[in-house]
């Protein structure tokens, strides 16, 4: 199942507290970048972020974006823009 355009638009709107968010389509899903760094994506209408030391404190559930992929963290509370912003920034820090 691919991600719907409506869900992608919703997630991008939820991330509007952050500058420099970009989104690239890939095989029916969407990769998300912050300041040019890939931090996660939207897979099957789920927001997933890479697992790094700096975002473990959020106790997110691990899920696979697609079969045979590395696990990622599932961001369940996408309605809270402030927490979402923190998660993206902490993930980004862990990738640097």
C-alpha positions as CSV (number, residue, x, y, z in Angstrom):
1,X,0.0,0.0,0.0
2,X,1.4,3.4,-1.0
3,X,1.1,6.6,1.0
4,X,-1.7,8.9,0.1
5,X,-1.0,12.4,-1.1
6,X,-3.4,13.6,1.6
7,X,-1.4,12.0,4.4
8,X,1.9,13.3,2.9
9,X,0.5,16.8,2.8
10,X,-0.8,16.4,6.4
11,X,2.6,15.4,7.7
12,X,4.4,18.2,5.8
13,X,1.9,20.6,7.4
14,X,2.6,19.1,10.8
15,X,6.4,19.7,10.2
16,X,5.9,23.4,9.4
17,X,7.5,24.5,12.6
18,X,10.8,23.5,11.0
19,X,12.6,25.3,8.2
20,X,14.4,23.3,5.5
21,X,12.2,20.2,5.4
22,X,12.2,18.6,2.0
23,X,10.3,15.7,0.7
24,X,11.2,13.4,-2.2
25,X,8.9,10.8,-3.7
26,X,10.2,7.3,-4.0
27,X,8.3,4.3,-5.2
28,X,4.9,5.4,-3.8
29,X,6.4,6.5,-0.6
30,X,8.2,9.7,0.6
31,X,11.7,10.4,2.0
32,X,12.0,13.3,4.4
33,X,15.1,15.5,4.8
34,X,16.0,18.2,7.3
35,X,18.8,20.5,6.3
36,X,19.6,18.1,3.5
37,X,19.9,15.1,5.8
38,X,17.6,12.1,5.4
39,X,16.0,11.6,8.8
40,X,13.0,9.5,7.9
41,X,10.0,9.0,5.6
42,X,6.4,8.4,5.1
43,X,5.6,4.7,4.5
44,X,2.1,3.3,4.1
45,X,0.6,6.4,5.8
46,X,3.1,6.1,8.7
47,X,5.7,8.6,9.7
48,X,8.9,6.8,10.5
49,X,12.3,8.2,11.6
50,X,15.7,6.6,11.7
51,X,16.8,5.0,15.0
52,X,19.6,7.0,16.6
53,X,20.9,7.4,20.2
54,X,19.5,10.9,20.5
55,X,15.8,9.9,19.8
56,X,15.6,6.8,22.0
57,X,14.3,8.9,24.9
58,X,10.9,9.2,23.1
59,X,10.3,5.4,23.6
60,X,8.9,5.0,20.1
61,X,7.9,1.6,18.7
62,X,10.2,0.0,16.0
63,X,8.5,-0.8,12.7
64,X,9.8,-1.8,9.3
65,X,9.2,0.7,6.5
66,X,9.0,-2.1,4.0
67,X,10.0,-5.8,3.8
68,X,13.8,-6.4,4.3
69,X,14.5,-2.9,5.5
70,X,16.2,-1.8,8.7
71,X,13.7,-1.0,11.5
72,X,12.8,2.6,12.1
73,X,10.9,4.4,14.9
74,X,7.1,4.9,14.3
75,X,6.0,8.4,15.3
76,X,2.6,7.8,16.6
77,X,1.7,11.3,17.9
78,X,1.8,13.3,14.7
79,X,-0.8,15.8,16.0
80,X,1.6,17.4,18.5
81,X,3.7,19.7,16.3
82,X,6.0,20.7,19.2
83,X,7.0,17.1,20.0
84,X,7.3,16.3,16.3
85,X,9.7,19.2,15.9
86,X,11.8,17.9,18.9
87,X,11.9,14.3,17.5
88,X,13.1,15.6,14.1
89,X,15.8,17.8,15.6
90,X,17.0,15.0,18.0
91,X,17.0,12.5,15.1
92,X,19.0,15.0,13.0
93,X,21.5,15.6,15.8
94,X,22.0,11.8,16.1
95,X,22.8,11.6,12.3
96,X,25.5,14.2,12.4
